[in-house]
Amino acid sequence: LHNERGQPLHIVHRDVSPQNIIVLFSGGVKVVDFGVAKAASKMHQTRVGTMKGKLSYMSPEQCMSKELDPRADVFSLGVVFWEMLARRRLFKRDNEAAAVHSLVNDDPPPLGEIRPEVPRELERIARTALAKKPADRYPSCQAMAAALREYLRHNRAAAGPAEIAAFMTSL
């Protein structure tokens, strides 16, 4: 998204979670509910100490009310991806304090121990997205998508709109 001068707005969604990812019967995938999204150029700040988004999908820096950039959304998407591969929740805890502690301090369990059939390259992609330090993550969700497309290309797997549409119809 760009402003009227063509400059990127650097939108950070801040609430990437399964509830906000919609798969269409046409095969398209959309991220919805930009209610807590924030543009880097926005003039007002969120009140200090106020968290926006679903706790189990927040990045460590978001939990600590630090400055966010697109890599915060990469972490959140990494949580969703890890959970899809593991078929279980990653940072769901009994209370908010435990969830924040886990998000900030705990590395995800190795997927190979939970579901040995998950290819190591997919685990590596998830692990990169879930790096605690933003500098160690993909720089954007587009970069993460490129890694996934490369995995699919290398393994001669198709997962484009036609295949997604067929899957949705089969459901």
Salt bridges, closest charged atoms under 4 A:
GLU4 OE2 - ARG5 NH2 3.88
ASP15 OD2 - LYS54 NZ 2.97
GLU61 OE2 - ARG137 NH1 2.70
ASP69 OD2 - ARG71 NH2 2.45
GLU83 OE2 - ARG89 NE 3.37
GLU117 OE2 - ARG115 NH2 2.65
GLU121 OE2 - ARG124 NH2 2.65
GLU123 OE2 - ARG127 NH1 3.81
GLU150 OE2 - ARG153 NH2 2.57
